[in-house]
Amino acid sequence: MLEMTCNWCYLYYRLLSKPTCPVLEALGKGLSFEIAVGLNGRVWVNAPSHSTVILVSNAIMNAEYLSGVQQKIMVEKLLQRVQ
């Protein structure tokens, strides 16, 4: 579980209600995981392995201040290192 600012969670809540969220879309192409975003400032990540949970958690936290294009580039680099 990650504790983020409520501002951040509200932003992701709005992004998740849209058809695509760049960081989650890019992560979903290479990894299997589930997330839940609460308006209380918490993000829950579930995945088959601990390393995937850590990778997804770090990507989500690092994506906060990146544009959509930068998020996709970051995730592509992360997935290349994992594979």
C-alpha positions as CSV (number, residue, x, y, z in Angstrom):
1,M,0.0,0.0,0.0
2,L,1.3,3.5,-0.9
3,E,0.3,6.6,0.9
4,M,0.0,9.5,-1.5
5,T,-1.4,13.0,-1.1
6,C,-5.2,13.2,-1.5
7,N,-4.6,15.6,-4.3
8,W,-2.6,13.0,-6.2
9,C,-5.3,10.3,-5.6
10,Y,-8.0,12.6,-6.8
11,L,-6.0,13.3,-9.9
12,Y,-5.6,9.5,-10.6
13,Y,-9.2,8.9,-9.8
14,R,-10.1,11.3,-12.5
15,L,-7.6,9.8,-14.9
16,L,-8.8,6.3,-14.2
17,S,-12.4,7.3,-15.1
18,K,-11.1,8.2,-18.6
19,P,-10.5,5.5,-21.2
20,T,-6.7,5.6,-20.8
21,C,-4.2,6.5,-18.1
22,P,-0.7,6.6,-19.8
23,V,1.4,5.0,-16.9
24,L,-1.2,2.3,-16.2
25,E,-1.8,1.5,-19.9
26,A,1.9,1.2,-20.5
27,L,2.5,-1.0,-17.4
28,G,-0.5,-3.2,-18.3
29,K,1.1,-4.1,-21.7
30,G,3.9,-5.9,-20.0
31,L,2.8,-6.8,-16.5
32,S,-0.2,-8.4,-14.7
33,F,-1.4,-6.3,-11.7
34,E,-4.4,-4.8,-10.0
35,I,-4.7,-1.4,-8.3
36,A,-7.2,0.4,-6.2
37,V,-7.1,4.1,-5.6
38,G,-8.8,5.6,-2.6
39,L,-9.7,9.2,-2.1
40,N,-8.1,8.9,1.3
41,G,-4.6,9.1,-0.1
42,R,-3.9,5.3,-0.4
43,V,-3.1,3.2,-3.4
44,W,-3.2,-0.6,-3.2
45,V,-1.2,-2.6,-5.7
46,N,-1.6,-6.4,-6.1
47,A,0.4,-8.6,-8.4
48,P,1.6,-12.2,-8.7
49,S,5.1,-11.4,-7.5
50,H,6.6,-9.0,-5.0
51,S,9.0,-7.6,-7.6
52,T,6.0,-6.6,-9.8
53,V,4.3,-4.9,-6.9
54,I,7.4,-2.9,-6.2
55,L,7.9,-2.0,-9.9
56,V,4.3,-0.9,-10.3
57,S,4.4,1.1,-7.0
58,N,7.6,2.9,-7.9
59,A,6.3,3.7,-11.5
60,I,3.1,5.1,-10.1
61,M,4.9,7.3,-7.6
62,N,7.4,8.5,-10.1
63,A,4.8,9.3,-12.7
64,E,3.2,12.0,-10.6
65,Y,5.2,14.9,-12.1
66,L,5.7,13.4,-15.6
67,S,3.7,14.1,-18.8
68,G,1.9,11.2,-20.6
69,V,4.8,10.8,-23.0
70,Q,7.4,10.8,-20.3
71,Q,5.4,8.2,-18.4
72,K,5.3,5.9,-21.4
73,I,9.1,6.3,-21.9
74,M,9.8,5.6,-18.2
75,V,7.7,2.4,-18.2
76,E,9.3,1.2,-21.4
77,K,12.7,1.6,-19.8
78,L,11.5,-0.2,-16.7
79,L,10.1,-3.1,-18.6
80,Q,13.3,-3.5,-20.7
81,R,15.3,-3.9,-17.5
82,V,12.9,-6.5,-16.1
83,Q,12.9,-8.7,-19.2
